[in-house]
Amino acid sequence: MTLANGRRYLAIPGPSVMPDRVLNAMHRGAPNIYEGALVDMVHGLVPDLKAVARTTGHVAIYIANGHGAWEAAAANMVRSGDKVLVLSTGRFAAGWGVVFDRLGVETEVIDFGKRAPVDLARVEAALKADAAHAIKAVVAVHVDTATSVKNDVPGLRALLDRLGHPALLAIDCIASLAVDRFEMDAWGVDVMVAASQKGLMTPPGLGFVFFNDKARERGNDAPSYYWDWRPRTQPGYFYEFFAGTAPTHHLFGLREALDMIAEEGGIEAVWARHEKLARAAWAAFEAWGQGGPLEMNISDPAERSHAVTALRIGGDNGSRLRAWVDEKAGLTLGIGLGMAEPDDPAWHGFFRLGHMGHINAHMLMGALGVIEAGLDALSIPHGPGALAAAAKVIAEA
Ligand SMILES: *Cc1c(COP(=O)(O)O)cnc(C)c1O
């Protein structure tokens, strides 16, 4: 039999769980895109969005997913023939590098593998080798959603400053914005990309590029028409602001999500909730791992994201567990993206638990509870005490 009927928990790491409040805010007729409530609302939305990113710089909003935001940032930051340094810590950083490549930008890629963050010593060596300052931007992810690694962004800024290297610092926060602490201005990030469907709890369809004056001045002065970020910083010209029709309903959804963040106590409170829930999940994974093959992909908690945890469980256990909890218990876990090729049997030995956005303690405990049931049902060996360990973390909050 199945016990899956009831409210499901989509724990693939994006799109994340969408709050009813966000969906209800979108449930309305078409608004006027030239004047009135929508236009007024967007004037207030822009500063609130910047506050979540901790920046007083600019934000351009695109009708796009994360890949579109990648291309938007790349098209404005650099010109064809320029060079960027790509710091690959999993599928997503590498993916952004490909976007630069297709725009005719030379990419030097440093690969840090699938289980480690950026090693600043290797970045230092690459920047020192660039005495002529050919590298126009250093491109990295804050959190790589495939490996669940979290990179030391302030460390990258400190390195660039120490070496006196003028490259822009460009960071992908698509998974981490409104989940893991991120301070765009204080950390000296010049360009940051994000999207609506992860920590921001809104359906996929909005891409954001945050940027500072330095990036605008140094960037491409002739980007392609649609991606050009300059007209998108002036909400007064509403039609130009979106290069055409505004993403009307997504904007109402996003407004509601930003209100929910404010009501929770602001972004600090949201970061604190995610940290606590991540630590509860890790306590459970740690305990299960004591008596079986389950292992967190990133061993050092300081290098793990609070948005998603990537797990290794060997054999075909990952695929079996995902199928079991989905069919029997209403929990959809993420695949092990980029850890092995889909035609490699090793592909089945991974899974990910997304814990970003609209999730709370009972959802997380429910997810952990049914993972334990799945491990039992499938006779996958695991250590005892995982649920108690997770509950203890939550009790101590
Ligand atoms: C999800 C994600 C992307 C890709 O976003 P899409 O909306 O699927 O294009 C890029 N980078 C990171 C870090 C992500 O988590």
The ligand as an SDF file (V2000), in Angstrom:
LIG
                    3D

 15 15  0  0  0  0  0  0  0  0999 V2000
   19.1350   25.8250   -9.8490 C   0  0  0  0  0  0  0  0  0  0  0  0
   20.4630   26.4180  -10.0790 C   0  0  0  0  0  0  0  0  0  0  0  0
   20.8450   26.9110  -11.3210 C   0  0  0  0  0  0  0  0  0  0  0  0
   20.0100   26.7790  -12.5400 C   0  0  0  0  0  0  0  0  0  0  0  0
   18.7870   27.4220  -12.4440 O   0  0  0  0  0  0  0  0  0  0  0  0
   17.6610   27.1150  -13.5500 P   0  0  0  0  0  0  0  0  0  0  0  0
   16.5230   27.9520  -13.1050 O   0  0  0  0  0  0  0  0  0  0  0  0
   17.4010   25.6550  -13.5100 O   0  0  0  0  0  0  0  0  0  0  0  0
   18.1990   27.5500  -14.8590 O   0  0  0  0  0  0  0  0  0  0  0  0
   22.0840   27.5050  -11.4180 C   0  0  0  0  0  0  0  0  0  0  0  0
   22.9060   27.6050  -10.3750 N   0  0  0  0  0  0  0  0  0  0  0  0
   22.5810   27.1180   -9.1630 C   0  0  0  0  0  0  0  0  0  0  0  0
   23.5500   27.2450   -8.0380 C   0  0  0  0  0  0  0  0  0  0  0  0
   21.3400   26.5100   -8.9820 C   0  0  0  0  0  0  0  0  0  0  0  0
   21.0130   26.0280   -7.7830 O   0  0  0  0  0  0  0  0  0  0  0  0
  1  2  1  0
  2  3  1  0
  2 14  2  0
  3  4  1  0
  3 10  2  0
  4  5  1  0
  5  6  1  0
  6  7  2  0
  6  8  1  0
  6  9  1  0
 10 11  1  0
 11 12  2  0
 12 13  1  0
 12 14  1  0
 14 15  1  0
M  END
$$$$
